[in-house]
Amino acid sequence: MRKYLQKEEFETLRKRLISKAQKTGYFTDEDVFRDIS
């Protein structure tokens, strides 16, 4: 049960972060690497 809840929490956070990243123009790993290099 604990692993299931951890996975669900991870997926929820991941969806939120992806949404925010896309709004700022990050769609792929290359977008991130471009800006930090």
C-alpha positions as CSV (number, residue, x, y, z in Angstrom):
1,M,0.0,0.0,0.0
2,R,2.8,2.4,0.9
3,K,4.5,1.9,-2.5
4,Y,1.2,2.5,-4.3
5,L,0.7,5.8,-2.4
6,Q,4.2,6.9,-3.1
7,K,3.8,6.2,-6.8
8,E,0.5,8.1,-6.9
9,E,2.1,11.1,-5.1
10,F,5.1,11.0,-7.5
11,E,2.8,11.0,-10.5
12,T,0.7,13.9,-9.2
13,L,3.9,16.0,-8.6
14,R,5.3,15.0,-12.0
15,K,2.1,16.2,-13.8
16,R,2.2,19.5,-12.0
17,L,5.9,20.1,-12.8
18,I,5.5,19.1,-16.4
19,S,2.6,21.6,-16.8
20,K,4.7,24.4,-15.2
21,A,7.7,23.5,-17.3
22,Q,5.8,23.5,-20.6
23,K,4.3,26.9,-19.7
24,T,7.8,28.3,-19.5
25,G,9.0,26.6,-22.7
26,Y,10.6,23.4,-21.5
27,F,9.4,20.5,-23.5
28,T,12.4,18.1,-23.7
29,D,15.7,17.4,-21.8
30,E,17.5,19.3,-24.6
31,D,15.5,22.5,-23.7
32,V,16.8,22.3,-20.1
33,F,20.4,21.5,-21.1
34,R,20.4,24.4,-23.6
35,D,19.6,26.8,-20.8
36,I,22.0,25.5,-18.2
37,S,24.9,25.0,-20.5
